[in-house]
């Protein structure tokens, strides 16, 4: 049943805002909380790489690197 769901669409402004937040957090080393489409829980960690070729965001979380497709990121907020 989950296969029939489509990712919510976002306009260019929303995507640009998310991109800017990710770039800023990477440069500052800020810990983020990412709400990812169809993920069971938000992903918390620091951005280690923004791969423009594969469009993956590499997030370091508890010693592991999680690769998240940019288009699946629904919301970005600062972790507490």
C-alpha positions in Angstrom: 0.0 0.0 0.0 2.9 2.4 0.8 4.1 2.1 -2.8 1.0 4.0 -4.1 1.8 7.1 -2.0 3.4 10.0 -3.8 5.9 12.4 -2.2 4.2 15.7 -1.4 5.1 18.4 -3.9 6.9 21.6 -2.8 7.5 24.8 -4.7 10.9 26.1 -5.7 10.9 28.6 -2.8 10.5 25.8 -0.2 13.2 23.7 -1.9 15.5 26.7 -2.0 14.9 27.4 1.7 15.7 23.8 2.7 18.9 23.9 0.5 20.1 27.1 2.1 19.4 25.7 5.6 21.5 22.6 4.8 24.4 24.6 3.4 24.5 26.9 6.4 24.3 24.0 8.8 27.1 22.2 7.0 29.4 25.3 7.2 28.6 26.0 10.8 28.6 22.3 12.0 25.1 22.7 13.4 23.2 19.6 14.6 19.9 19.3 12.7 16.7 17.4 12.9 15.4 16.3 9.5 11.9 15.3 8.8 12.2 12.8 6.0 9.3 11.6 3.8 8.2 8.1 4.8 10.8 7.8 7.6 9.6 6.3 10.8 11.3 9.0 12.9 13.2 12.3 12.3 16.9 12.0 11.5 19.2 13.9 13.9 22.8 14.7 13.1 25.3 16.9 11.4 25.6 17.4 7.6 29.0 16.0 6.4 28.5 16.3 2.7 26.0 17.7 0.1 26.5 15.6 -3.0 25.1 17.6 -6.0 25.8 14.7 -8.4 23.7 12.1 -6.6 21.5 14.7 -4.8 22.1 13.0 -1.5 22.6 14.7 1.8 25.1 12.8 4.1 24.2 13.1 7.7 26.5 11.9 10.5 24.4 10.4 13.3 25.8 8.4 16.2 29.0 7.5 14.3 27.1 6.3 11.2 26.5 8.2 8.0 23.0 8.2 6.7 22.5 9.3 3.0 19.2 11.0 2.5 17.8 12.0 -0.9 17.4 15.8 -0.9 13.9 15.6 -2.4 12.7 13.4 0.6 13.6 16.1 3.1 10.3 17.7 4.2 11.5 20.0 7.0 14.8 21.1 8.6 15.0 22.3 12.2 17.8 22.8 14.7 18.2 19.9 17.1 18.1 20.6 20.8 
